[in-house]
Amino acid sequence: MRRTAARFLLVAVAATCGSIGARAALTEDNFYIRNAGDLVTLCAVSGDDHLAREAIHFCHGFVSGAWQYYKSVNSGPTGEKLVCAPDPPPTRTQAVALFVTWARSSEHAAYMQEPAVDTLFRFLIETWPCPQPAAQPEKKR
């Protein structure tokens, strides 16, 4: 199982790195996170970009903050769990690489103009959905 996950991660990272030509140019405006495309641009920054350090730290901070807020809001007995990360969970770097790969696929291009946090959670829910509880039979009266 771990080898399969490691191979998938390597393929995802290779796909992310291999699509440099399709990458939007990073500008300081991307830091305003007007939409998911801005977040993806920051998270997919090339290591040789003059804003690489700032971009990757911003990306990880955004993703981590969104995840921590989700966990806080959905904790407790009445919390609605939408995302169930695998055990062990991916590292933040692995999750970000998977998000970038997911976002760059043609089937998800329409989401790049949506709010970044909505698109991030669309990815998380699609990638690691929680099992649906079994339907309870109705009680007869």
Secondary structure, 3 states (H helix, E strand, C coil): CHHHHHHHHHHHHHHHHHCHHHCCCCCHHHHHCCCHHHHHHHHCCCCCCCCHHHHHHHHHHHHHHHHHHHHHHCCCCCCCCCECCCCCCCCHHHHHHHHHHHHHCHHHHHHHHCCHHHHHHHHHHHHCECCCCCCCCCCCC
